[in-house]
Structure formats: structure tokens, C-alpha cells
């Protein structure tokens, strides 16, 4: 398991700080980011956590998956690598 985790079904009231606080009980959090919609500036309801080690990440998945955060049951799993986006002809992304 990698040390980067996906956290889904986050409450829209969650912040980077509140998410980090929830995961710190499982070890050192290197990075925490809730994904924000560019147009509205509001949370998209998911984010990513990077723990300091694979072992801490595994503990966080077991300890946090299917728990409630501000009334919503969150899902925590290992983050998959980002898919490469194909570019259009000539390197332009139409």
C-alpha cells in the first residue's frame, strides 16, 4: 500500500485543517488537500491525504474508512495514480 490516500464523501463543511486533524491520530500527515471546484470555489466532496509511511496509511484506512465526519460516512482507500490525459493533435488539448 502507498502512503497517499483518497478520501471520498467528505462533508462540504470539511477543511484541510479538519481533515488533517482527523488523520493525525494514525501518524504524521505530510500533506492534506480537499479538492475545490475552480468555478464555484466550493469543495467537490473529496480529497487526498499523504501519510509519512505506508504503515501509517494502512492504519488510517482501517481506522477511518466508513466512519462519520460531520454526519457523512466517509470512504478512505489507497489513491490510484493519476491517469494521463490524452492531448489533441499538435499537442493542443481541445
Backbone as a ProteinNet text record, in pm:
[ID]
protein_1_A
[PRIMARY]
XXXXXXXXXXXXXXXXXXXXXXXXXXXXXXXXXXXXXXXXXXXXXXXXXXXXXXXXXXXXXXXXXXXXXXXXXXXXXXXXXXXXXXXXXXXXXX
[TERTIARY]
85	0	88.3	46.6	119	78	146.6	117.5	16.2	-27.7	-124.9	-264.6	-358.9	-494.3	-597.5	-703.3	-819.2	-925.5	-988.6	-1096.4	-1218.8	-1323.4	-1443.6	-1562.8	-1665.5	-1791.1	-1768.5	-1675.1	-1647.8	-1763.4	-1791.7	-1891.7	-1838.1	-1926.5	-1882.5	-1828.7	-1854	-1801.7	-1657.2	-1605.9	-1469.4	-1366.3	-1259.8	-1147.9	-1021.5	-915.4	-787.6	-745.4	-762.9	-721.9	-804.1	-936	-1019	-989.8	-962.9	-929.1	-794.7	-697.8	-566.3	-577.1	-654.9	-671.9	-731.6	-825.8	-889.2	-790.7	-693.3	-599.2	-471.8	-442.2	-318	-310.8	-423.5	-418.9	-361.9	-343.4	-287	-140.9	-86.6	53	72.8	189.6	226.3	166.5	94.4	35.1	130.3	179.3	272.1	199.1	81.8	6.9	-141.2	-222.5	-366.4	-429.5	-516.4	-576	-717.7	-812.9	-950.6	-959.6	-1019.6	-1028.3	-1142.6	-1110.8	-1204.3	-1243.2	-1371.3	-1419.6	-1368.8	-1308.3	-1249.2	-1353.6	-1469.1	-1571.8	-1646.2	-1680.2	-1761	-1677.5	-1554.3	-1471.2	-1513.6	-1604.6	-1654	-1593	-1596	-1542.2	-1617.5	-1542	-1604	-1644.8	-1613.9	-1654.9	-1553.6	-1433.1	-1328.4	-1193.3	-1096.4	-962.9	-859.1	-735.9	-623.3	-541.7	-492.6	-407.3	-278.9	-166.4	-41.6	16.2	28.6	84.1	235.5	307.3	453.3	504.5	425	470	352.7	385.8	283	208.2	279.7	217.8	114.6	149.4	54.1	-66.5	-43.2	-153.5	-247.3	-192.4	-274.9	-358.6	-299.3	-373.6	-486	-459.5	-560.6	-677.5	-649.4	-757.8	-847.4	-787.2	-864.2	-941.7	-876.9	-938.4	-1040.4	-1028.4	-1115.2	-1221.1	-1199.5	-1295.7	-1431.5	-1537.2	-1675.9	-1707.6	-1625.3	-1657.2	-1732.5	-1796.2	-1870.9	-1787.8	-1804.2	-1741.1	-1849.4	-1887.3	-1994.5	-2120.7	-2157.3	-2281.9	-2275.7	-2158.7	-2144.9	-2047.1	-2080.4	-1993.2	-1889	-1763.1	-1656	-1599.4	-1540.9	-1472	-1324.5	-1240.1	-1095.2	-1032	-949.2	-879.9	-747.1	-664.9	-538.3	-567.9	-497.8	-517.8	-454.1	-525	-470.2	-389	-290.5	-212.2	-302.9	-268.8	-345.1	-333	-442.8	-441.6	-387	-310.7	-258.7	-373.2	-382.8	-484.7	-429.6	-504	-455.8	-464.6	-368.7	-371.1	-423	-476	-527.4	-413.4	-448.6	-347.4	-255.8	-129.8	-33.3	-5.7	-44.9	-19.6	-120.8	-223.3	-326.4	-435.9	-484.1	-591.3	-722.7	-794.4	-918.3	-1027.4
-119	0	123.6	224.8	351.4	439.9	549.2	639.8	748.3	751.8	851.9	790	858.8	807.6	898	835.7	907.1	906.6	1021.9	1032.3	1086.9	1005.9	1045.8	1067.4	1130.1	1160.9	1253.6	1345.6	1441.3	1539.3	1581.6	1686.9	1816.7	1896	2019.9	2121.3	2098.1	2186.4	2152.8	2039.8	1997.5	2093.7	2112.6	2195.7	2110.2	2161.7	2090.6	2064.6	2164.3	2150	2045.3	2043.5	1945.5	1804.4	1789.3	1658.7	1611.7	1702.8	1668.6	1625.7	1697.4	1663.4	1524.2	1488.7	1357.7	1244.8	1267.5	1162.8	1161	1267.6	1274.5	1171	1118.8	1018.1	884.7	871.1	748.9	764.8	884.5	908.7	1048.7	1070.3	1201.6	1223.1	1333.6	1368.8	1463.1	1418.7	1500.8	1606.1	1569.2	1662	1628.5	1729.7	1713.6	1815.9	1767.7	1860.9	1819	1907.7	1888.3	1952.9	1883	1932	2032.4	2148.2	2260.1	2279.5	2303.6	2333.6	2471.4	2480.7	2607.6	2715.7	2677.5	2776.9	2828.3	2738.4	2779.9	2811.5	2757.7	2777.8	2692.3	2596	2508.7	2369.6	2297.8	2162.1	2071.3	1978.9	1878.6	1754.4	1751.8	1640.6	1527.7	1551.8	1451	1519.7	1441.2	1496.8	1386.9	1427.6	1335.3	1363.8	1257.7	1264.8	1190.3	1245.3	1171.4	1151.8	1026.3	992.2	975.8	979.5	972.1	833.8	729	593.7	509.9	400.3	307	244.7	218	157.4	251.2	379.2	476.9	491.3	485	493.5	374.8	255.7	136	147.1	199.5	219.8	320.4	425.4	528.7	473.8	389.2	330	246.1	160.5	73.8	157.4	259.2	338.8	441.6	489.2	598.2	558.3	449.8	410.9	379.9	434.7	413.7	477.4	575	649.5	776.7	837.8	959.9	1083.6	1180	1310.6	1413.8	1490	1589.7	1531	1409.1	1348	1271.6	1263.5	1188.6	1073.7	957.8	841.4	852.2	871.1	889.6	755.5	756.2	638.7	670.2	581.3	601.8	480.3	505.2	397	448.6	355.4	394.7	471.8	581.7	663.6	593	595.8	540	647.8	607.5	707	783.3	907.2	989.7	935.5	931	885	996.3	957.3	1054.2	1102.6	1232.7	1288.1	1294.2	1238.5	1247.7	1390.3	1425.5	1558.5	1548.2	1656.4	1659.7	1668.3	1689.2	1699.3	1817.4	1797.7	1905.8	1942.3	1856.9	1885	1977.1	2018.7	2105.8	2020.9	2062.3	1992	2064	2018.9	2084.4	2036.2
0	0	0	-73.3	-75.9	39.6	53.7	165	127.4	1	-43.6	-43.3	21.8	39.2	-26.2	-77	-130.2	-21.5	0.9	99.1	26.1	17.9	-53.7	37.5	-17.5	51.8	171.5	155.5	263.2	277.2	398.7	415.3	354.1	298.3	233.5	334	462.2	566.9	603.7	555.4	591.5	533.7	609	564.9	564.8	503.2	506.3	650.5	736.7	876.5	950.7	930	999.9	951	821.5	766.8	820.8	825.8	879.1	1025.5	1103	1244.8	1262.3	1177.1	1187	1159.4	1072.2	1033	1115.9	1188.8	1265.9	1377.9	1421.7	1528	1479	1346.5	1290	1249	1266	1232.7	1177.6	1122.9	1070.9	931.7	916	787.2	714.9	597.8	520.4	437.5	385.4	301.1	310.8	298.5	306.6	213.2	125.1	28.9	-6.5	19.4	-26.5	-164	-258.1	-395.6	-406.8	-465	-476.2	-622.7	-646.7	-781.2	-822.2	-938.9	-983.8	-1006.8	-1056	-1088.3	-966.5	-874.2	-759	-635.6	-629.9	-512.1	-394.5	-417.2	-310.3	-323.3	-213.1	-209.6	-306.4	-368	-454.3	-374	-244.7	-158.8	-149.7	-197.2	-182.6	-168.7	-125	-106.6	-97.1	-69.3	-61.7	63.3	122.4	241.4	207.2	245.4	232.1	370.7	408.9	539.2	524.9	636.2	634.6	595.1	618.5	583.6	536.3	470	424.2	541.9	650.2	768.4	830	839.4	894	802.5	672	576.7	593.3	609.7	628.5	755.9	863.6	988.4	968.7	892.8	868.7	787.2	688.5	608.8	699.2	779.5	869.2	971.8	1026.1	1131.9	1085.6	961	915.8	813.1	739.5	637	700.5	640.9	684.3	819.7	862.1	983.6	945.8	1043.5	1016.4	1043.8	954.9	970.6	941.8	1041.6	1029.5	966.3	1010.3	965.8	835.3	772.4	646.3	665.5	610.4	618.9	507.9	548.6	450.6	405.4	288	235.9	221.6	269.7	264.1	197.3	98.2	28.1	-24.9	-71.2	-131.4	-259.7	-279.6	-400.1	-518.9	-630.4	-754.6	-824.4	-904.2	-979.6	-1075.7	-1100.1	-1194.1	-1334.5	-1405	-1543.7	-1632.2	-1731.3	-1827.1	-1915.3	-1933.3	-2021.2	-2162.9	-2258.4	-2397.6	-2448.5	-2529.5	-2589	-2729.9	-2780.9	-2918	-3017.7	-3142.3	-3246.9	-3220.6	-3250.4	-3235.4	-3091.1	-2999.5	-2858.1	-2794.7	-2870.9	-2814	-2753	-2641.3	-2572.8	-2601.2	-2702.8	-2745.4	-2661.1
[MASK]
++++++++++++++++++++++++++++++++++++++++++++++++++++++++++++++++++++++++++++++++++++++++++++++

